[in-house]
């Protein structure tokens, strides 16, 4: 899989997002939503790592027909990619535990409100298990910075009670790091 090529959603991918129909794990759904065809896959590696995903997960979405390379030439290269080449690319993404080791700060070009929201949703699922449904329902109302910050405060409070203050603070700081500079709290 070529890291310098952007990937975008296919019609089938858009349908899966609209109808929530493919039974994708939350992190895989977030990955599908993030692939906008504008930035190369290389720029998405920090977000993949934050979601505890690998380049192989992008390849799985391509194989399911949900993503496609943006350039026509890239389609031919991706189709002919050898398994050994995939292993080489996969080694570019280091495996890390989901929450035990915090992910490095996302590069400025990969920060967005959506990335912060999806990272938070993924971590809530990992930390709270099936006890996060009310937070997931509330996340559907997150459409801008103020609504994200309000929802995030509720999430941090819940995590503080269930997982402790250290886990809640780590969750909050890592989520905030995924916001673009213009949305970061001013110190």
HELIX and SHEET records of a PDB file:
HELIX    1   1 UNK A   11  UNK A   19  1                                   9    
HELIX    2   2 UNK A   26  UNK A   34  1                                   9    
HELIX    3   3 UNK A   41  UNK A   50  1                                  10    
HELIX    4   4 UNK A   55  UNK A   63  1                                   9    
HELIX    5   5 UNK A   72  UNK A   80  1                                   9    
HELIX    6   6 UNK A   83  UNK A   90  1                                   8    
HELIX    7   7 UNK A  108  UNK A  110  5                                   3    
HELIX    8   8 UNK A  113  UNK A  128  1                                  16    
HELIX    9   9 UNK A  129  UNK A  132  5                                   4    
HELIX   10  10 UNK A  133  UNK A  139  1                                   7    
HELIX   11  11 UNK A  145  UNK A  163  1                                  19    
HELIX   12  12 UNK A  165  UNK A  177  1                                  13    
HELIX   13  13 UNK A  181  UNK A  183  5                                   3    
SHEET    1   A 3 UNK A  36  UNK A  40  0                                        
SHEET    2   A 3 UNK A   6  UNK A   9 -1                                        
SHEET    3   A 3 UNK A  67  UNK A  69 -1                                        
END                                                                             
